[in-house]
Amino acid sequence: MSQVNNHRGGTLKLIGAACLVLCALFILLSLPLFWEQMRVLRDWPVRQAIVTRSAVATQPSGKHQQLYSVQIEIAYVVDGRPVTTELISFQSGNYDVTARRAAEFPVGSRHAIRYDPSHPQQVRMGAGWNRRFFAMPLITVLCAAIFAILAAALFISARWFAAPHAMAQPSAAS
């Protein structure tokens, strides 16, 4: 029986180590994502843009399914020159949710944007210290935390399986 427990403990330790590797990979993935968002907040200037077009577009997505996206065209001025760019603000398989999001950007409305000074048509809407802007890096950190918790639980379980075996061993002093 103790040999089975040792085998289980070893397997749990191996799976726990794999979870730690995945945790590290997710952390390594999140770092450039956080860095990019921080760079946008630090280096990209803010401008007011006006929405010149706002529509819900449909795209086929798999067999008999649709993917809806909010497509927005905005205009703003950089160094005295007008710039127009188009961007996709949101995508979903649910038309009603996408239409509600599109309603946030009616034609003629003004929104703060950040633009890349080296490529003025590259913009970010909603850039700021908020969950929506940092969603992707936060999701990767959350995945890393889940794998870290799972690894800890597996290592604790491995110790628990090894504990009866350690108690069954006679000590060298006896």
DAKA-V842173 format. One record per residue. N is the residue number from 1. PSI is psi in whole degrees, -180 to 180 (NA if undefined). Layout:
BEGIN
((N;PSI) (N;PSI))
END
This chain:
BEGIN
((1;-40) (2;-29) (3;-38) (4;-43) (5;-40) (6;-41) (7;-45) (8;-44) (9;-42) (10;-41) (11;-43) (12;-39) (13;-39) (14;-45) (15;-38) (16;-41) (17;-40) (18;-39) (19;-38) (20;-38) (21;-45) (22;-39) (23;-48) (24;-40) (25;-42) (26;-37) (27;-44) (28;-34) (29;-36) (30;-30) (31;-50) (32;-29) (33;-46) (34;-44) (35;-43) (36;-44) (37;-40) (38;-40) (39;-42) (40;-46) (41;-33) (42;-42) (43;-21) (44;125) (45;157) (46;138) (47;159) (48;129) (49;151) (50;137) (51;122) (52;-18) (53;139) (54;124) (55;156) (56;120) (57;149) (58;144) (59;139) (60;141) (61;89) (62;-173) (63;116) (64;28) (65;158) (66;146) (67;129) (68;141) (69;150) (70;116) (71;125) (72;139) (73;131) (74;155) (75;141) (76;173) (77;132) (78;121) (79;41) (80;-3) (81;135) (82;140) (83;136) (84;135) (85;157) (86;141) (87;159) (88;122) (89;-27) (90;146) (91;142) (92;159) (93;-5) (94;115) (95;-44) (96;-42) (97;-42) (98;-41) (99;-38) (100;-39) (101;-40) (102;-32) (103;-19) (104;-14) (105;61) (106;152) (107;134) (108;-13) (109;154) (110;141) (111;144) (112;135) (113;162) (114;140) (115;152) (116;118) (117;-30) (118;-20) (119;82) (120;-19) (121;-8) (122;112) (123;162) (124;126) (125;145) (126;16) (127;126) (128;-176) (129;74) (130;163) (131;-37) (132;-43) (133;-36) (134;18) (135;-51) (136;-48) (137;-35) (138;-37) (139;-41) (140;-36) (141;-38) (142;-42) (143;-41) (144;-43) (145;-39) (146;-44) (147;-34) (148;-43) (149;-43) (150;-42) (151;-44) (152;-43) (153;-39) (154;-41) (155;-39) (156;-42) (157;-40) (158;-40) (159;-40) (160;-41) (161;-31) (162;-23) (163;-47) (164;-34) (165;-40) (166;-35) (167;-29) (168;-20) (169;129) (170;143) (171;158) (172;-22) (173;-24) (174;NA))
END
